Amino acid sequence: MPFTQRLIVALVLATATAAFAAPTGTAQQAAGSAQCANRETPPPPVDTSEQPAPGQKAPTPLEVPDKPVGGDRLGECGLILPPNSAQPPSGITAASWLLADMDSGAVIAAYDPHGRQRPASVIKVLLAMVVAKELRGDLVVTASAEDTQQECTCVGLKDGGQYTVRQLLQGLLLTSGNDVAHTLARQLGGVPNALRKMNAMAKELGALDTRAVTPSGLDAPGTSTSAYDVGLIFRGAMKYEEFAQTIKLQQAQFPGRNGGTIMLTNDNRLLANYQGAIGGKTGFTDDSQHTYVGAAERNGRRLVVVLLRGQVQPTHITAQAAKLLDYGFAMGPGGVGKLVDGAPQPKPNVVPTQSNDDKQDDVAAVDSRTGRPTPTAFGTVGLPITAVAGIGLLAGVFLYIRNKRAKAARARRQAAQAAQGV
């Protein structure tokens, strides 16, 4: 092939490669993300609890952040460990789990920490956090008939019965009362308002995988959380004294339906049988399976453990949590990510100062949602157009040269014919 043609072909290939390199890279990233089965939504439900009501649509999945909250490695789907670490204990059945330092926020180890799962009753930690922030512990609340008719587990509230917020928090966190969750939600302005406050709190913390759709954790369309988020929420809740004092109680007296008092016993088994346990919360629904979040302290070091979508056979979920806590306490201070101290903040838009000579140049701004530079017109729409125009120009040059060569060949043939006397 003549040099001129080889040059044109090389230029065409280079232009086409530049035009389509970015879309190809994006497709590869999307394909990698697709390998994480629960990156956008929890697994399909096993019952009808998440079917939308007639005439309603299920909420759209929560947006997946461009960068995993807490660090790039936390976006991985499988086992995430620091270099040269021992393998975690056997018998952990959870589909997602996380171990983190409560004080430094360092994530010690994890398995699919941003995989989206259902919280079940561990979402009550988020409700309790909002209650501890907004309501006084000695505030007296009157239960309603609607409170007493919630799908149980229930403490056993009495229609018209009066309870302090502190007593209701004990019923919420020790025995996971769904009737109590509804009562507290009403006191926060009603269930829809309580859910708005819960979700606003989650977003403020940086728990961007979480959407509370019921105050109790019962499954409903759109419910979502992750092991990372549950650890983040528990860490935030423990900063409220009312919550921290309640979650560590092994027992508490509660007003009985027929007068007198009943004894509430904490369903977190680790409080009684794990050295240094300082509180935790269990949960279960058919769709979520078994969930757990809890914390313990040893030698001045506090760890939080989260397990989502676990099983209780052959080992109870709290016993699995104990094994992971032992594993975490034996590990060094290194980590694979961090529990953030608040939601990632968008960077302000930045527009460079332009002189009169460069007003036509593309201006790079910063996207207020992702904090990344927004593509310029050339980088998004202009690049493909420019590439097509370049290919067209090169094609025109190629045709011009070919026509010129053809004319020269015809001239040579005519000259040869004249020389032969034709």
SVG drawing of the C-alpha trace seen along z (x, -y; Angstrom):
<svg xmlns="http://www.w3.org/2000/svg" viewBox="-58 -41 64 68">
<polyline fill="none" stroke="black" stroke-width="0.4" points="0.0,0.0 1.5,-3.5 2.7,-5.6 -0.1,-8.2 -2.8,-5.6 -1.2,-4.0 -1.0,-7.4 -4.7,-8.2 -5.8,-4.7 -3.7,-5.3 -5.3,-8.7 -8.8,-7.3 -8.2,-4.5 -6.7,-6.9 -9.6,-9.3 -12.2,-6.5 -10.3,-5.1 -10.3,-8.5 -14.0,-9.0 -15.2,-5.8 -12.6,-5.2 -14.7,-6.9 -17.9,-5.1 -16.1,-1.8 -14.5,-2.5 -17.9,-3.4 -19.4,-0.2 -16.6,1.8 -17.2,0.0 -20.9,0.7 -20.2,4.4 -17.9,4.6 -20.6,3.0 -23.2,5.4 -21.2,8.3 -22.2,7.1 -25.6,8.7 -27.1,6.4 -25.4,3.1 -28.8,1.3 -31.4,3.4 -31.8,6.2 -32.5,9.7 -36.0,10.4 -38.6,10.8 -39.8,14.2 -43.4,13.1 -45.9,10.4 -44.8,7.9 -43.2,5.6 -46.0,5.5 -47.1,1.9 -50.7,1.1 -53.2,0.9 -52.6,-2.1 -49.2,-2.8 -45.7,-2.1 -42.7,-0.8 -40.1,-3.4 -37.2,-3.6 -33.9,-2.2 -31.7,-4.5 -28.9,-6.0 -25.5,-4.3 -22.8,-6.8 -20.1,-7.3 -17.5,-6.5 -18.2,-4.0 -18.7,-5.9 -15.8,-5.1 -13.2,-4.2 -12.8,-2.5 -12.2,0.9 -15.6,0.9 -17.2,1.1 -15.9,4.6 -18.5,7.4 -16.5,10.2 -14.2,10.5 -12.2,7.3 -9.2,7.7 -6.0,5.7 -2.8,7.2 -1.4,10.2 -4.5,10.6 -5.7,13.9 -8.9,15.3 -12.1,14.6 -13.7,17.4 -15.7,20.1 -19.4,20.5 -20.4,16.8 -23.7,17.1 -24.4,13.5 -24.6,12.3 -23.0,9.0 -21.0,8.1 -18.7,5.5 -16.3,5.0 -15.2,1.5 -13.6,-0.5 -16.2,-2.6 -13.9,-5.4 -11.5,-5.8 -14.1,-4.7 -11.6,-2.3 -13.3,0.5 -11.2,3.6 -12.7,6.2 -15.9,6.6 -17.8,8.7 -19.9,6.9 -20.3,3.9 -22.3,1.8 -24.4,4.7 -28.0,3.6 -30.1,5.7 -33.1,5.3 -32.6,4.2 -35.6,5.8 -35.7,4.5 -32.1,3.1 -33.7,0.0 -35.2,-0.7 -31.7,-2.0 -32.2,-4.8 -35.7,-5.5 -34.3,-5.5 -31.5,-7.9 -34.1,-10.4 -36.2,-10.0 -33.1,-10.6 -32.3,-13.7 -35.8,-15.2 -37.8,-14.0 -37.1,-14.3 -36.8,-11.0 -39.4,-12.1 -42.0,-13.2 -45.3,-11.3 -46.9,-9.8 -50.4,-8.3 -50.8,-5.1 -53.6,-4.8 -55.7,-1.9 -53.8,-2.0 -50.5,-1.5 -51.9,1.6 -52.9,3.1 -49.5,3.3 -48.1,6.5 -46.1,8.0 -43.6,8.5 -45.2,6.2 -44.5,5.1 -48.2,5.0 -49.2,1.3 -52.7,0.4 -55.0,-1.8 -55.0,-5.1 -52.0,-3.9 -49.4,-6.5 -45.7,-5.9 -42.5,-8.0 -40.3,-8.2 -37.6,-6.5 -39.9,-3.6 -40.9,-3.4 -37.2,-3.4 -36.7,-0.4 -39.6,1.4 -38.3,0.5 -34.7,1.6 -34.9,4.5 -37.8,6.4 -38.2,4.8 -41.8,3.7 -43.5,2.8 -46.4,1.2 -43.8,-1.0 -42.2,-2.0 -45.6,-3.2 -46.2,-5.2 -42.9,-6.9 -43.4,-7.6 -46.7,-9.3 -45.0,-11.4 -42.5,-12.5 -45.4,-13.9 -46.9,-10.8 -45.4,-7.9 -44.7,-9.7 -43.0,-12.5 -41.0,-10.1 -39.8,-8.3 -38.7,-11.6 -36.8,-12.4 -35.2,-8.9 -34.2,-9.1 -32.8,-12.6 -30.8,-11.4 -29.4,-8.5 -28.4,-10.9 -26.8,-13.3 -24.7,-10.5 -23.6,-9.3 -25.8,-6.2 -26.7,-6.5 -27.7,-2.8 -30.5,-3.2 -34.2,-4.0 -36.6,-3.4 -40.1,-2.7 -41.6,-1.5 -40.5,-2.8 -40.4,0.8 -38.4,2.5 -41.3,4.5 -40.7,5.1 -42.4,2.8 -41.7,1.6 -38.3,-0.2 -36.7,0.8 -33.0,0.8 -29.8,0.6 -26.3,2.1 -23.8,3.5 -21.8,0.3 -24.8,-1.9 -26.0,0.1 -22.5,-0.3 -22.5,-4.0 -26.0,-4.4 -25.2,-2.4 -22.0,-4.4 -23.9,-7.6 -26.7,-6.5 -24.2,-5.6 -23.2,-9.2 -26.6,-9.9 -26.6,-9.2 -30.2,-8.2 -29.7,-5.5 -26.3,-4.3 -27.8,-3.8 -30.9,-2.0 -29.2,0.4 -27.0,1.9 -29.8,2.7 -30.3,6.5 -33.7,5.9 -36.1,3.1 -39.5,2.7 -42.4,1.6 -46.0,0.7 -48.3,3.8 -51.5,3.7 -53.5,4.6 -51.6,2.5 -48.4,3.2 -45.2,3.8 -43.7,6.4 -40.1,7.2 -38.6,6.6 -35.5,8.8 -33.1,7.7 -33.1,10.1 -29.4,9.4 -27.7,12.5 -24.3,11.0 -25.0,8.8 -25.1,11.8 -22.4,14.0 -19.8,11.9 -17.1,10.1 -17.3,6.4 -20.6,6.3 -22.1,2.8 -25.3,3.2 -26.8,4.5 -30.0,5.0 -31.4,8.1 -33.9,8.4 -35.8,10.8 -38.4,10.9 -38.9,13.5 -37.4,11.3 -34.5,9.9 -33.7,13.1 -31.6,12.6 -29.9,9.3 -27.7,8.0 -25.7,5.0 -23.8,4.9 -20.7,3.5 -18.2,4.6 -15.2,3.0 -11.9,4.6 -8.7,2.9 -10.1,-0.5 -11.0,0.5 -14.6,0.5 -15.7,2.5 -19.0,2.6 -20.1,5.7 -22.9,5.9 -24.4,9.0 -27.2,8.9 -29.2,11.7 -27.8,14.3 -29.1,17.7 -29.2,19.1 -28.3,22.7 -25.9,24.2 -24.9,21.2 -27.1,18.4 -26.5,15.0 -25.3,13.5 -22.8,16.3 -21.5,15.5 -21.2,11.9 -19.2,13.0 -16.8,14.9 -16.3,11.9 -15.7,9.6 -13.0,12.0 -11.5,11.9 -11.6,8.1 -10.0,7.7 -7.2,10.0 -6.4,7.9 -4.2,4.8 -5.3,1.2 -5.0,1.2 -8.2,1.1 -9.7,1.3 -11.8,-1.9 -13.5,-4.2 -16.9,-4.9 -17.3,-8.5 -18.1,-11.3 -20.8,-12.7 -22.2,-12.6 -19.7,-13.4 -20.1,-17.1 -20.3,-18.3 -17.5,-20.7 -18.7,-24.2 -18.9,-25.0 -15.7,-26.6 -15.6,-28.7 -12.1,-29.9 -11.6,-33.6 -11.4,-34.1 -9.6,-36.8 -11.0,-38.4 -8.8,-36.1 -10.1,-32.8 -13.8,-33.4 -14.5,-30.8 -12.6,-28.1 -14.4,-25.4 -14.9,-26.0 -14.4,-23.1 -17.0,-23.2 -17.4,-20.8 -20.6,-18.8 -22.3,-19.7 -23.6,-16.1 -20.5,-14.0 -17.7,-16.6 -16.1,-15.6 -15.3,-17.9 -18.3,-18.1 -17.4,-17.1 -17.1,-20.1 -19.1,-20.3 -16.1,-18.9 -15.8,-16.0 -19.4,-14.8 -21.2,-15.9 -18.4,-17.7 -16.0,-14.8 -18.1,-12.4 -19.1,-15.3 -15.5,-16.4 -14.5,-12.8 -17.1,-12.3 -16.1,-15.6 -12.4,-14.5 -13.2,-11.2 -15.2,-13.0 -12.3,-15.4 -9.8,-12.5 -12.2,-10.8 -12.3,-13.9 -8.5,-14.1 -8.4,-10.5 -10.9,-11.0 -9.0,-14.1 -5.7,-12.2 -7.3,-9.2 -8.9,-11.5 -5.7,-13.3 -3.8,-10.0 -6.5,-8.8 -6.1,-12.0 -2.4,-11.5 -2.8,-7.9 -5.2,-9.0 -2.7,-11.6 0.1,-9.0 -2.1,-6.7 -3.0,-9.4 0.7,-10.4 1.6,-6.8 -1.1,-6.4 0.1,-9.6 3.7,-8.3 2.5,-5.1 0.6,-7.1 -2.8,-5.9"/>
</svg>
